[in-house]
Each structure stands twice: as structure tokens, then as C-alpha cells.
Amino acid sequence: MKRILLWILGGVAVLAVAAAVLLSRVDADFVVRQIADTTASATGQPLRFDSTPGISFFPPGVHFGQAHWGSIADGQGMAVSVKGGMAQLELRPLFSGNVVVREVRLDSPVVEIREGKTVAAAPQRAEAKPEAAASAPGANDAPPPLPFELKRLVLRQGTVIHVDASGRALRVSDMNLSIENLRHDEEAVVQCDFAFALNDKGATPENSLSGTLALSSRLRYAPPQLSFRQTALTVTPLTGPLPREAGPVQLTCDGSLQLNDLLLRLNKAWLVTPQVRLGLTGQGALTAPAFDGALELEGSPSKLAALAGHKLASGGKDEARLKSTVRYAGNSLRLSGIQARLNDTSLQGDLRLDMPPAAPVGVTADLRTGVVDLDQFLPPEAKTEGAAPATEASASQANAAKAEKPARMTPEAARNMPTLDIRAALAEVRRGGLAAKDISLALKGEKGRYTLSAFNAVLATGGAIKASGVMNMAAATCAIKAAASGVDIGPLLVALGKNRTVDGVAALDADLTMRCADAADARQSLSGRGLIEIHNLYVPAMAHLSKGIPGLTGKNGALPDRFDLARAPFTAREGEVSVAPITVTSSSLNATGKAHISLPRQHLDAAVDIKTMGMTIPVTAKGPLNDISYGVDPRFALDIAKGLPGALLNTGKQAGSTTQDAAKGAGGLLQQGAKGAGGLLRGILGQ
């Protein structure tokens, strides 16, 4: 028995030696020719080696120097080259019919693809046969297992160049790729990094999109499922529309993909930038894009604003958070149960975005917020103290504004504006000392025409505002109906940073139209009508006005400082506002007058006759809105002179002096008493 076993082992040894001798005599050139013929028949072009590759059989493999495949002619084609590399197989699995790749290495591979001018393909008349279509693999067929196993693949310093027919070029350079342990139902490790640059024909390097990309992941392939974990994709922008401050942008995720129906499941996924962190979990489909899951966001408002070139007010918190369920299907994105916070401002509600491919975006929202402090996000208001442009300068500015009208939106652009259906409720909005509470609004419209059907707000200083309006963005026009009631003027002046020189309860009713491309355009085109009423008007300075007017001194002769009602109806046409008749009534005083306000020139011209104690005091107000001059009409001197006792008027000179002093005194006191009203007027008119 032992002798038989020895003969068998000896025979195997002889066969092994004979096989080694025969294999060592294999013609490498013959193998190269076979490789060239095979690639030529399969791709149309042969694989060429600059030098004869070396072939080994223990283990089976090949190592080679420079090699080329393909060519580029007339500015189009595909070419692949490599400086060198090697490939090895495991010997033992070959006897059982399996292919296990021990290692593949490619040094400095270059892939260049150039597209020529596109040529319309001839229409194909032949139709697919029903039986051929029936035999085609279905979308839900299970994917095949891996045809081979790969222990290691290494690609070093690779380059990819792609130029399309328009001249746009994509260049991927310094590519390094490593794949280890790519086996059925086992975890493979993938790593890749490269630099990229994308630019149009003739673009400068500064205008091109460039950066770096790095990828690492652990993959497990068990048909029909491809699982991935510890996946990290990092993109660092260098040039292009995305500033460097926005990077690096990193995506990390764990999940799985069903390859037969392309169903994606994300156990967790985070998109992280220096400004914001966005998280997503759930599942969806890739064939007909859909997703159902949860969304989470954390970020820095100040960093996001700086990225857009804006600077938020300093101080306070710098935090933004959002949690919501998210559902995307049929070109519709829904965020439900939104719970958000921006610094100290809370937000709840629902939001839907409809994004049909051939129609404008639709926005439907029902949102509720807490206290919104605008001082945290807006820069301080610019102070205009000391600015007193002359009337001529104001007129020239108005003419210049009319000559340089802002660009209008085209009808086509207006038709592409989003469809809106927004309902919002705000607990409170603050700006400086001014605050409004219990704000609600409803905005609806499409194709650039929007209707504010309901706006309600309560002023923290006292009073309520209601408004409605229509905006036509194609024509850049707006129409507003507004009503205010119970507005407490004194606290409102204090909230606006003014002195409390006037008190009372005001009401407003206005119906206005205007062009609304910008603020200057609105002032120049304001038209409509309105009425302002002030009940229980209190002007403290009126008590001192009589001291400078002869005949109004004494306890019973002083002018009253409280009035029952002041009314000022007005009409406006192309920015020219006429206020008439102005009426003020009380138990001992009546006043009537009129005013003209030019919004384009920012100018006021007003006259009011105060009737009290048998005399009429004509008061005037005139000048730029930011520097109004107040006084008494010089004709009032004649009325004073006629009513004074003859003993006081020895000569005409004395009469003139008396009346002149009286007029000056009244004018000075009127100017002092009316500064508060002028400040309020300037605040309303935007100066």
C-alpha cells in the first residue's frame, strides 16, 4: 500500500514539474496578441502594450508597463492609458471555477473623453418585438451575485478628462482609489480622493468650479441589498459660486439600498458645513423619487448671514434649530409638525412646496411664531439728525428719481412667480421701542398677483390695525386699504423715540394705490384718499402760546391745551397730498385749515386759522419735512393792532412794534409746540 502511495505522489510531482516547464515556455507575445484581439472584437480598438508584460503562474498574474487603448481623432473619441500596473489571481479557487482577484494595481491611469458636435440620430423604424420585450429583465429581478471576489484594488494618481460638445471641461486629477475585501456578504472598505475642476470654454480659473473630494465607506453586498455604514463624503470648494467659507461640506450616512427596486433606507444621514448641520432619517425610492422620514437642522444664523454677505446685529444668542417630519412624493415636499427656534423666537406649523416641472412653484403654509425681536437680525436704524436738504435739492432728487425708474419685472417673469397660500400668526414683533401683538395675516395669489385678504395687529402702545391689499408684480403696483383705531399717540411717540409733545387717541381710514418697485417709486405715485381723526387731543405747549400774544394773558384768557376732536381728511394724486379741511374743535376754540404735502419733494405747506375769544390766529407751517418752519401769518399783526386799546398805540411805529413782537412771540411758541407733531409726521412719511 505504501508503495502505491509513493508512486502516486511521485507521479503528481512529475506532472507538476512538467506543467511548470511547459508554462514557462508559454509565448508572452502570443498572450499579448490574444488580449489585443479580444479587446478589439469587444470594443472596436485593441489594447496595446509599449513593452511585453511579464506573466506569472504561481500565483497567476501579469505585470506590465505603459499600455494604451482607444484614440481621439478630430476632437472626439476616448483614450485610456496607464504607466504601469499588475494583476494577480488566487490559484486554488480557479480549480473550483471561482475567480478570486488577489490584487489589482494601476499606476497613473489617464482617461480622456471628448465629445464632438451632436448629430441627430436617424429615426429607427424597427420596433421591439413583443417576445423580446417580454424576455427583457424586469425592474424587480434580483441582481446577480458578484462574478468575482476582490481582495484589493489600488489606483494611484489617476486622471479623468471630459470635454463635451460645448467646450465645457471636467478634469479630475490626483485620484487615489482603494477597495479591499470585496466579497459576497462581507464588508468591503472603500476609500477615494481626488481634485476636480469644472469650467466653461474661455472661463478664467477664478470663474471655474474647483475643489477636492474625499470618500470613505464600508460596504456589504448581499443581493438584492447593498448596505453601507461609516460612509463619509467630504467636498472642499476652492473656486466657483460656492465660497471657500462654505466648506468643507461633509455628508455622513448609514443605511441600505435594495438594488432590485431601488428602495433607499437611511438609518441616519448628516450634511455638515461650518454654518449648518442637517440630519435626515427615513426611507424612499429612487426610481420615482419619494421619501418619508424625519428632518433635523442646527445652525448659526450669523454665519449663514455672513455667507450671504450680510451682518446680523451683535449680541444675544446665535442658534437655529428645526425638527419636522418630511414627505416628498410626486414633486411635492411637505414639512409637517414643524418645531423650530431662531434664537429666542419659536416657530410651529406646516409647510408644503409643490414643484411641478412645467409650472411655477407652489407654497402653502400655516405658521405660528412667538416673540420676534427684529433688533437681533437687522442693523440699527440710520439716524438722519442734522440732515436738512433744501427744497431745491429735494425737488432735484425727485426729478432724478423719476428719470431713473427702477427696472420692472417682465410679464413672463411674473407668470413664473410662485403660487402662494400662506396663513401666519405672530404673537409679537418688536423693533426698537415699537411692538405689535396678536398679528395675523392671510396671503394668497399666483403669477405675480397676490392678495393680502386679512391683516390684523394690536399695537403694544395701544390701538389696533386692520388692512387688506393687492400686489401686481408685473405692473409693480399695489393697492392698500387700511384702518387703525384707538391708537394712543403719546406712548406711540415715545416708542418711536420722540418727545411726548402730543397726546390723544387717533383713528385712520385710508384707501391708497401706488407703484411699489421701491420706496421712492411709492412716494412719487401715491394716490387715493383717507381720513385721520384724533379724539381728546392734548397739546401741552398750547398753554404757553398765549403768553406771547397780547389780549390772551390772564387766567381766563389762555388758549386751551385740550381739544375734543381733530379731523384731517386727505386725498393724494401722484405723490401730491392735499389735506382739507383740517378742523379742530373744543369748548373754547375752533380751528380750520388746509395743507399740501409733496412726497416726491418731501415738502409741506400748511395754514390753520385758530378762532378763539373773538379773534382769528393764522398759523403757518412750511418747509422740508425734516426741517419744518412754524409761525404766525404777518396779517395777524393788523388784527391785533385793531383790537388793542388806543392808549397802547400812541403812534403807528408803536403799533408796528407791538404787532411785530406779538407775531414773533406767537411764531416762536407755535414752533416749539409743533415740533412733536412735525417729528411724528416725519416718522410717518419716512424721513
Beta strands, then each sheet from edge to edge (+ up, - down):
strand 1: 47-49
strand 2: 54-57
strand 3: 60-64
strand 4: 67-73
strand 5: 76-82
strand 6: 84-89
strand 7: 100-107
strand 8: 110-114
strand 9: 149-163
strand 10: 169-182
strand 11: 187-199
strand 12: 209-222
strand 13: 225-239
strand 14: 249-258
strand 15: 263-272
strand 16: 276-285
strand 17: 290-299
strand 18: 320-329
strand 19: 332-342
strand 20: 345-354
strand 21: 362-373
strand 22: 419-431
strand 23: 434-446
strand 24: 449-459
strand 25: 464-472
strand 26: 477-488
strand 27: 503-515
strand 28: 527-538
strand 29: 562-573
strand 30: 576-585
strand 31: 590-598
strand 32: 603-612
strand 33: 615-624
strand 34: 629-632
sheet 1: 1+ 4- 5+ 8- 9- 7- 6+ 3- 2+
sheet 2: 1+ 4- 5+ 8- 9- 10+ 11- 12+ 13- 14+ 15- 16+ 17- 18+ 19- 20+ 21- 22- 23+ 24- 25+ 26- 27+ 28- 29+ 30- 31+ 32- 33+ 34-
end
